[in-house]
Amino acid sequence: MRRWGRPAGLRVRLLLAFALLGVTTTAVVASGSYFQARTVILQQAQDAAVESLTDQLTKVYPVRQLPPTQDELETLAQRLSDRKGYAVVFYRDLRAQGGSGADPLTPELRASVHKGVIAWQRVSVDGGPALVIGTQVEIDQADGARVPTGLEVYSVHSLAAEQQSIDRLATLAWLTGGLSLILAVLLALLAARGVLRPVRELGRAARRLGEGDLTTRLTVRGVDELADVARTFNDTAGTLERQVGELRRMEADARRFVADVSHELRTPLAAMTAVTDVLDEEADLLPGDAGRAARLVSQGTQNLTQLVNDLIEVSRFDSGTARLALEDVDVAAAVTATLRLRGWADRVRADLPPGVIARLDPRRLDVIVANLVGNGFRHGADPVSVRLHADQDWITIEVEDHGPGLAPEVLPHVFDRLYKADTARTSSAGSGLGLAIAWENARLHRQAGQRGSLVAGNGRTGGAVFTLRLPRVAADAGDVR
C-alpha cells in the first residue's frame, strides 16, 4: 500500500505523463474541431433560413393594400410558414402568427428590425433551440429608392436537426478523447515496460552488489543510454571486485601475520616471564638501580605478554573463529569475583542485585568487566561504580567513574583498536586494545538476531559511563562477523 505523500514510482509518472499528453492533445484538437464545425453548421442554417425567408417574401408579397387587414396578415403569416418553422407578421398594432408556438421575439431583435436591417437571434422555443430571423418589408419607388412599408416579418426555424448534429460531434469528440486516453495508457505501459525493465534489473543488481555479491553483472542490450548505464555498472562492478579482492587478500595477510607473530612470541615470552618471576622475588634485595631495573623489566614483560594475548584474541575475532562457551551464570557473583580477583572489591561501589541468572560466557564477561573497571581506575577517578539491571530478556551493567569524562571528539573512537585519547586523558601503559576486545566480546553474545552492545558516554556528574547490554539467554555459538 502506497502511503500518502510518498513520491509516485516511475511507472505511475510515465502513465500520468502520457495520459496528460494524450488528453490535452485530444481536448485541443477535438474542441477546436467541435467549435469550428458548430460554427459552420449554425452559419449554414442561418444563411439557408435567411435565403428561404427572402425567397418566400418575393413570392407572396406585395399585399393588396397598406395598411393590411388582419385577414391579410393572417394569410401572409400562413403562406410564410412551412414544416420547418412558422412566421410571425407585425404591422404596427396588428399581429399574425402562422403556426403554434411560443412568442420567441425579444425587444432587442425587434429594435434591430425597426432599423431596417435583417436581424437574427438564436433562442429557445418550447425547450428546443430555434433561429429567429426578422426583416422589414420594403418597396421600390419609381426613382429606384427602397422605402420601408412598416410590415415586419419574423421567421422561426427549429434548430433541432442542427443540435442533433452538434450533439453527435460532441459525442464523437468524447469518444475520440476516451480512445486517445486508452491509446496513451497503452503506449505508456509499453514505454514503462521498455524503460523500467532495465531499471529494475539495475536495482536488483545494485542490491546484490551491496550485499557483497561482487560477481553481479548486467546483460547489455542495445546501444542506447540504458545500455551505456549497464556497461558502466559492469565496469564499476569489475573494478570493485578486483579492488575488494586485493583488500581482502591484504587483510587476510595482515591477520595471518599478526596471528603468526603473536604465537611465535609466546614461547620467548614464557621464558622471559619465568625470569621476571625470579627478578620480582629478588628485586627488593638488589641495590638501587639494579632493583629498579629489575622491576621495570618485570613490568615491561607483563605488558608485552598482555599485548601478545590481546593480539591473539583480536586475530580470533578477525578470522571469525571466536566462539562462546555458554554457562548459566549468576551475574552478580561473577562480577564480584572479577573485582575480588583483581583486588578492586573495596574500591568499587557495587550495586549488584542477587539472583540474576543469565546464560553467557563467564570468561568473556570477566574480560569485559575487568577492562571497563580497570579503564575507570586508569583514566578516571575514584570511586568507580558498577550497577546491574535486568529484565526478562536482557541484562545491563553500567560502569561509571568520577573522572573528567570523555571529550566529544573522543567518544566516536573509544572502541577503536590501538586508540589512545592522550589529549583527553592521562597517558597509560595500556595497549589500546582492551576496550576494543570488550566491545567485540559484547557483540559475540546474541539473541534472536540481536547482538549484545557496549556503549560509551558521560554521566550526569561528568564521569565516563560504559553501558554493557547482554541477552539473558545468548545463542549457543556465533562469530563476530
C-alpha positions as CSV (number, residue, x, y, z in Angstrom):
1,M,0.0,0.0,0.0
2,R,1.5,3.4,-1.1
3,R,1.5,5.9,1.7
4,W,0.1,9.4,1.1
5,G,2.9,11.9,0.5
6,R,5.3,9.3,-0.9
7,P,6.6,10.1,-4.4
8,A,4.9,8.1,-7.2
9,G,7.0,5.5,-9.0
10,L,8.4,5.9,-12.4
11,R,5.7,3.7,-14.0
12,V,3.0,5.9,-12.5
13,R,4.7,9.1,-13.6
14,L,5.0,7.7,-17.1
15,L,1.4,6.8,-17.2
16,L,0.3,10.2,-15.9
17,A,2.6,12.0,-18.4
18,F,1.3,10.0,-21.4
19,A,-2.3,10.3,-20.3
20,L,-2.0,14.0,-19.7
21,L,-0.4,14.5,-23.1
22,G,-3.0,12.4,-24.8
23,V,-5.9,14.0,-23.1
24,T,-4.5,17.5,-23.7
25,T,-3.8,16.9,-27.4
26,T,-7.2,15.3,-27.9
27,A,-9.0,18.1,-26.0
28,V,-7.3,20.8,-28.0
29,V,-7.9,19.1,-31.4
30,A,-11.4,17.8,-30.6
31,S,-12.6,21.1,-29.1
32,G,-11.2,23.1,-31.9
33,S,-12.9,20.8,-34.5
34,Y,-16.1,20.9,-32.5
35,F,-16.4,24.6,-32.2
36,Q,-15.4,25.1,-35.9
37,A,-17.9,22.6,-37.1
38,R,-20.6,24.0,-34.8
39,T,-20.0,27.5,-36.2
40,V,-20.2,26.2,-39.7
41,I,-23.4,24.3,-39.1
42,L,-25.1,27.2,-37.4
43,Q,-23.9,29.6,-40.1
44,Q,-25.2,27.4,-42.8
45,A,-28.5,27.0,-41.1
46,Q,-28.7,30.8,-40.7
47,D,-27.8,31.5,-44.3
48,A,-30.3,29.0,-45.5
49,A,-33.1,30.4,-43.3
50,V,-32.4,34.0,-44.5
51,E,-32.3,32.9,-48.1
52,S,-35.6,30.9,-47.6
53,L,-37.3,33.9,-46.0
54,T,-36.2,36.2,-48.8
55,D,-37.4,33.9,-51.5
56,Q,-40.8,33.4,-49.7
57,L,-41.3,37.2,-49.3
58,T,-40.6,37.6,-53.0
59,K,-43.2,35.1,-53.9
60,V,-46.0,36.2,-51.6
61,Y,-45.6,39.9,-51.4
62,P,-46.9,42.6,-52.2
63,V,-50.1,42.7,-50.2
64,R,-53.0,44.3,-51.9
65,Q,-53.1,47.5,-49.8
66,L,-51.4,49.2,-46.9
67,P,-52.3,49.2,-44.2
68,P,-53.2,45.5,-44.5
69,T,-56.2,44.0,-42.8
70,Q,-55.9,41.3,-40.1
71,D,-57.1,38.7,-42.5
72,E,-54.3,39.7,-45.0
73,L,-51.7,39.5,-42.2
74,E,-53.1,36.0,-41.2
75,T,-52.9,34.9,-44.8
76,L,-49.3,36.2,-45.2
77,A,-48.2,34.5,-42.0
78,Q,-49.7,31.2,-43.1
79,R,-48.1,31.4,-46.5
80,L,-44.7,32.1,-45.0
81,S,-44.9,29.1,-42.6
82,D,-43.9,25.6,-43.5
83,R,-42.9,22.4,-41.8
84,K,-39.5,23.8,-40.9
85,G,-41.0,26.7,-38.9
86,Y,-43.6,29.3,-38.7
87,A,-43.8,33.1,-39.3
88,V,-44.9,36.0,-37.2
89,V,-46.0,39.2,-39.0
90,F,-46.4,42.6,-37.5
91,Y,-47.9,45.8,-38.9
92,R,-48.0,48.5,-36.3
93,D,-50.5,47.1,-33.7
94,L,-51.6,44.2,-35.8
95,R,-50.1,40.7,-35.3
96,A,-50.5,37.4,-37.0
97,Q,-48.7,34.1,-36.4
98,G,-48.7,31.3,-38.9
99,G,-48.2,28.4,-36.5
100,S,-48.5,27.3,-32.9
101,G,-45.6,28.1,-30.6
102,A,-44.4,30.5,-28.0
103,D,-43.6,34.0,-28.9
104,P,-39.8,33.9,-29.4
105,L,-39.4,37.6,-30.2
106,T,-37.2,39.7,-28.0
107,P,-37.1,43.5,-27.7
108,E,-33.5,43.6,-28.9
109,L,-34.5,41.7,-32.1
110,R,-37.4,43.9,-32.8
111,A,-35.4,47.0,-32.2
112,S,-32.8,45.8,-34.8
113,V,-35.6,45.1,-37.4
114,H,-37.1,48.6,-36.8
115,K,-33.8,50.0,-38.1
116,G,-34.4,48.3,-41.4
117,V,-31.8,45.5,-41.3
118,I,-32.1,41.8,-41.4
119,A,-31.5,40.5,-37.8
120,W,-31.3,37.1,-36.4
121,Q,-31.1,35.6,-33.0
122,R,-30.9,32.0,-31.5
123,V,-33.5,31.4,-28.8
124,S,-35.1,28.6,-27.0
125,V,-38.7,27.7,-28.1
126,D,-40.7,25.1,-26.2
127,G,-37.4,23.7,-24.7
128,G,-35.6,23.4,-28.0
129,P,-33.2,25.6,-29.9
130,A,-34.5,27.8,-32.7
131,L,-33.4,30.5,-35.0
132,V,-35.5,33.7,-35.4
133,I,-34.9,35.9,-38.4
134,G,-36.6,39.2,-38.8
135,T,-36.8,41.8,-41.6
136,Q,-38.9,44.8,-42.6
137,V,-40.5,44.6,-46.0
138,E,-39.5,47.4,-48.3
139,I,-41.0,48.6,-51.7
140,D,-39.2,50.1,-54.6
141,Q,-40.0,53.7,-55.6
142,A,-40.0,54.9,-59.2
143,D,-36.7,56.6,-58.6
144,G,-35.2,53.3,-57.6
145,A,-35.2,54.0,-53.8
146,R,-36.4,51.4,-51.4
147,V,-38.9,52.6,-48.8
148,P,-39.8,50.6,-45.6
149,T,-43.5,49.6,-45.5
150,G,-43.7,49.1,-41.7
151,L,-44.5,45.5,-42.3
152,E,-42.3,43.3,-40.1
153,V,-41.8,39.6,-40.9
154,Y,-40.2,37.1,-38.4
155,S,-39.4,33.5,-39.4
156,V,-38.9,31.0,-36.6
157,H,-36.9,27.9,-37.7
158,S,-36.2,25.0,-35.4
159,L,-32.6,24.0,-34.9
160,A,-33.3,20.6,-33.6
161,A,-31.7,18.8,-36.5
162,E,-28.6,21.0,-36.3
163,Q,-28.5,20.5,-32.5
164,Q,-28.5,16.7,-33.1
165,S,-25.6,17.1,-35.5
166,I,-23.7,19.2,-32.9
167,D,-24.5,16.6,-30.2
168,R,-23.1,13.9,-32.4
169,L,-20.0,15.9,-32.9
170,A,-19.7,16.3,-29.1
171,T,-20.2,12.6,-28.6
172,L,-17.6,11.9,-31.2
173,A,-15.2,14.3,-29.5
174,W,-15.7,12.5,-26.2
175,L,-15.2,9.1,-27.8
176,T,-12.1,10.3,-29.5
177,G,-10.8,11.6,-26.2
178,G,-11.5,8.3,-24.5
179,L,-9.8,6.3,-27.2
180,S,-6.9,8.6,-27.2
181,L,-6.6,8.2,-23.4
182,I,-6.7,4.4,-23.8
183,L,-4.1,4.6,-26.5
184,A,-1.9,6.9,-24.4
185,V,-2.1,4.5,-21.4
186,L,-1.2,1.5,-23.7
187,L,1.8,3.5,-25.1
188,A,2.8,4.5,-21.5
189,L,2.7,0.8,-20.4
190,L,4.8,-0.2,-23.4
191,A,7.3,2.7,-22.7
192,A,7.3,1.9,-19.0
193,R,8.0,-1.7,-19.7
194,G,10.9,-0.9,-22.0
195,V,12.4,1.6,-19.6
196,L,11.6,0.0,-16.3
197,R,12.8,-3.5,-17.1
198,P,16.5,-2.5,-17.3
199,V,16.0,-0.1,-14.4
200,R,14.6,-2.9,-12.2
201,E,17.4,-5.2,-13.3
202,L,19.9,-2.4,-12.4
203,G,18.2,-2.0,-9.0
204,R,18.4,-5.8,-8.3
205,A,22.0,-5.9,-9.4
206,A,22.9,-2.9,-7.2
207,R,21.2,-4.6,-4.2
208,R,23.2,-7.9,-4.8
209,L,26.4,-5.9,-5.2
210,G,25.6,-4.0,-2.0
211,E,25.0,-7.4,-0.2
212,G,28.5,-8.5,-1.2
213,D,28.0,-10.4,-4.4
214,L,30.8,-8.8,-6.4
215,T,30.3,-11.1,-9.4
216,T,27.0,-9.4,-10.2
217,R,26.8,-8.2,-13.8
218,L,24.1,-6.9,-16.1
219,T,23.1,-8.1,-19.6
220,V,23.8,-5.2,-22.1
221,R,21.0,-4.8,-24.6
222,G,21.2,-2.3,-27.5
223,V,23.2,0.8,-27.8
224,D,21.0,3.4,-26.1
225,E,21.6,5.3,-22.8
226,L,20.4,2.4,-20.7
227,A,22.9,0.1,-22.4
228,D,25.6,2.7,-21.5
229,V,24.4,2.6,-17.9
230,A,24.6,-1.2,-17.9
231,R,28.1,-1.2,-19.3
232,T,29.2,1.4,-16.8
233,F,27.8,-0.7,-14.0
234,N,29.6,-3.8,-15.2
235,D,32.9,-1.9,-15.5
236,T,32.4,-0.4,-12.0
237,A,31.5,-3.8,-10.5
238,G,34.6,-5.4,-12.2
239,T,36.8,-2.7,-10.8
240,L,35.2,-3.0,-7.3
241,E,35.6,-6.8,-7.4
242,R,39.3,-6.5,-8.2
243,Q,39.9,-3.9,-5.5
244,V,37.9,-5.6,-2.8
245,G,39.7,-8.9,-3.7
246,E,43.0,-7.2,-3.3
247,L,42.0,-5.6,0.0
248,R,40.7,-8.9,1.3
249,R,43.9,-10.6,0.4
250,M,45.9,-7.9,2.1
251,E,43.7,-8.0,5.2
252,A,44.0,-11.8,5.4
253,D,47.8,-11.5,5.1
254,A,47.8,-8.9,7.8
255,R,45.7,-11.0,10.1
256,R,47.8,-14.1,9.5
257,F,51.0,-12.1,10.1
258,V,49.6,-10.7,13.4
259,A,48.5,-14.2,14.5
260,D,51.8,-15.8,13.5
261,V,53.9,-13.2,15.2
262,S,51.8,-13.4,18.3
263,H,52.1,-17.1,18.5
264,E,55.8,-17.0,17.8
265,L,56.3,-14.5,20.7
266,R,54.5,-16.7,23.2
267,T,57.5,-19.1,23.6
268,P,60.2,-16.5,24.3
269,L,57.7,-14.5,26.5
270,A,57.1,-17.6,28.6
271,A,60.8,-17.9,29.2
272,M,61.0,-14.1,29.9
273,T,58.1,-14.4,32.3
274,A,59.9,-17.2,34.3
275,V,63.0,-15.0,34.5
276,T,61.0,-11.9,35.6
277,D,59.3,-14.0,38.3
278,V,62.7,-14.7,39.8
279,L,63.6,-11.0,39.4
280,D,60.5,-10.0,41.2
281,E,61.5,-12.1,44.2
282,E,65.0,-10.7,44.2
283,A,64.2,-7.0,43.3
284,D,63.8,-5.9,46.9
285,L,67.3,-7.4,47.7
286,L,69.0,-5.7,44.7
287,P,70.7,-2.4,45.4
288,G,69.4,0.9,43.9
289,D,69.4,1.0,40.1
290,A,69.6,-2.8,39.8
291,G,66.3,-3.2,41.8
292,R,64.6,-0.5,39.8
293,A,65.8,-2.1,36.5
294,A,64.6,-5.5,37.6
295,R,61.1,-4.1,38.4
296,L,61.0,-2.2,35.0
297,V,61.9,-5.4,33.1
298,S,59.3,-7.3,35.0
299,Q,56.6,-4.7,34.3
300,G,57.6,-4.5,30.7
301,T,57.4,-8.2,30.3
302,Q,53.9,-8.3,31.8
303,N,52.8,-5.5,29.5
304,L,54.3,-7.3,26.5
305,T,52.6,-10.6,27.5
306,Q,49.3,-8.8,27.8
307,L,49.7,-7.2,24.4
308,V,50.5,-10.5,22.8
309,N,47.5,-12.1,24.4
310,D,45.3,-9.3,23.2
311,L,46.6,-9.5,19.7
312,I,45.9,-13.3,19.6
313,E,42.3,-12.5,20.8
314,V,41.9,-9.9,18.2
315,S,43.1,-12.3,15.5
316,R,40.4,-14.7,16.5
317,F,37.7,-12.0,16.1
318,D,39.1,-11.1,12.7
319,S,39.3,-14.6,11.5
320,G,35.8,-15.4,12.7
321,T,36.9,-18.3,15.0
322,A,35.9,-16.7,18.3
323,R,33.2,-18.8,19.9
324,L,31.2,-18.6,23.1
325,A,31.4,-21.2,25.9
326,L,28.0,-20.7,27.4
327,E,27.1,-21.4,31.0
328,D,24.3,-20.5,33.4
329,V,25.9,-17.7,35.4
330,D,24.9,-15.8,38.5
331,V,25.8,-12.4,37.1
332,A,26.2,-10.6,40.5
333,A,28.5,-13.4,41.8
334,A,30.6,-13.3,38.5
335,V,31.1,-9.6,38.7
336,T,32.0,-9.7,42.3
337,A,34.5,-12.5,41.6
338,T,36.1,-10.3,38.9
339,L,36.5,-7.4,41.3
340,R,37.8,-9.6,44.1
341,L,40.3,-11.4,41.9
342,R,41.9,-8.1,40.9
343,G,41.8,-6.5,44.4
344,W,39.2,-4.0,43.5
345,A,36.4,-5.2,45.7
346,D,37.0,-2.5,48.4
347,R,37.5,0.3,45.8
348,V,34.3,-0.2,43.8
349,R,30.8,0.8,44.7
350,A,28.8,-2.2,43.6
351,D,25.0,-2.3,43.2
352,L,24.5,-6.0,42.2
353,P,21.1,-7.4,42.9
354,P,21.4,-11.2,43.6
355,G,19.6,-13.9,41.8
356,V,20.1,-12.6,38.2
357,I,20.9,-15.7,36.2
358,A,21.9,-15.4,32.5
359,R,23.3,-17.9,30.0
360,L,26.5,-16.4,28.7
361,D,30.3,-16.9,28.5
362,P,31.7,-16.2,32.0
363,R,35.3,-15.7,30.8
364,R,34.3,-13.1,28.3
365,L,32.1,-11.3,30.9
366,D,35.1,-11.3,33.2
367,V,37.3,-9.7,30.4
368,I,34.6,-7.0,29.7
369,V,34.1,-6.0,33.3
370,A,37.8,-6.1,34.1
371,N,38.6,-3.8,31.1
372,L,35.8,-1.4,32.0
373,V,36.6,-1.1,35.7
374,G,40.4,-1.0,35.0
375,N,39.8,1.7,32.4
376,G,37.9,3.7,35.1
377,F,40.7,3.4,37.5
378,R,43.5,4.3,35.0
379,H,41.8,7.2,33.2
380,G,39.1,8.3,35.6
381,A,38.9,8.9,39.3
382,D,37.6,7.0,42.4
383,P,35.1,6.0,43.2
384,V,34.2,3.6,40.3
385,S,30.6,2.3,40.4
386,V,29.2,-0.9,39.0
387,R,25.4,-1.3,38.7
388,L,23.4,-4.3,37.5
389,H,19.9,-4.1,36.0
390,A,17.9,-6.9,34.5
391,D,14.6,-7.5,32.7
392,Q,13.1,-10.6,31.2
393,D,15.3,-10.7,28.1
394,W,18.4,-8.6,28.8
395,I,20.9,-7.7,31.5
396,T,22.6,-4.3,31.7
397,I,25.8,-3.5,33.6
398,E,26.9,0.2,34.0
399,V,30.4,1.1,34.9
400,E,30.9,4.8,35.9
401,D,33.9,6.7,37.1
402,H,34.2,10.2,38.6
403,G,36.9,11.5,36.3
404,P,36.8,14.3,33.7
405,G,34.7,12.2,31.3
406,L,35.1,11.6,27.6
407,A,35.6,14.5,25.3
408,P,33.2,14.8,22.3
409,E,36.0,14.2,19.8
410,V,37.0,11.0,21.7
411,L,33.6,9.4,22.0
412,P,33.4,8.1,18.4
413,H,36.8,6.4,18.7
414,V,36.6,4.9,22.2
415,F,36.3,1.3,20.9
416,D,38.8,1.7,18.0
417,R,41.8,-0.5,18.2
418,L,45.1,1.0,19.4
419,Y,43.3,4.3,20.0
420,K,44.6,6.4,23.0
421,A,43.0,9.7,23.9
422,D,46.2,11.1,25.2
423,T,44.9,14.7,24.8
424,A,41.8,14.0,26.8
425,R,43.2,11.7,29.5
426,T,46.5,10.9,31.2
427,S,49.0,8.7,29.4
428,S,48.8,5.0,30.2
429,A,50.9,1.9,29.5
430,G,47.9,0.1,28.1
431,S,47.9,-1.4,24.6
432,G,44.8,0.4,23.4
433,L,43.1,-2.9,22.7
434,G,41.2,-3.5,25.9
435,L,38.0,-1.6,25.1
436,A,38.0,-2.9,21.5
437,I,38.2,-6.5,22.8
438,A,35.4,-5.7,25.4
439,W,33.3,-4.4,22.5
440,E,33.9,-7.5,20.4
441,N,33.1,-9.8,23.3
442,A,29.8,-8.0,23.9
443,R,28.8,-8.4,20.3
444,L,29.5,-12.1,20.4
445,H,26.5,-12.6,22.6
446,R,23.3,-12.6,20.6
447,Q,19.7,-13.5,20.9
448,A,17.0,-13.7,18.2
449,G,19.2,-11.8,15.7
450,Q,20.1,-9.0,18.1
451,R,23.7,-8.6,19.3
452,G,24.9,-7.5,22.7
453,S,26.2,-4.0,22.9
454,L,28.7,-1.8,24.7
455,V,28.2,1.9,24.6
456,A,30.3,4.8,25.9
457,G,29.0,8.1,27.2
458,N,29.2,10.6,30.0
459,G,27.2,10.6,33.2
460,R,25.4,13.4,34.9
461,T,28.3,14.0,37.3
462,G,30.7,14.3,34.4
463,G,32.5,10.9,34.6
464,A,32.6,8.3,31.8
465,V,29.8,5.8,31.7
466,F,30.1,2.4,29.9
467,T,26.9,0.5,29.4
468,L,27.1,-3.2,28.7
469,R,23.9,-4.9,27.4
470,L,23.8,-8.7,27.1
471,P,21.0,-11.2,26.4
472,R,19.7,-13.3,29.3
473,V,19.9,-16.3,27.0
474,A,22.7,-16.0,24.4
475,A,23.0,-18.1,21.3
476,D,25.0,-21.3,21.6
477,A,27.6,-20.2,19.1
478,G,28.4,-17.4,16.8
479,D,31.2,-15.4,15.3
480,V,31.9,-11.7,15.3
481,R,31.1,-11.1,11.7
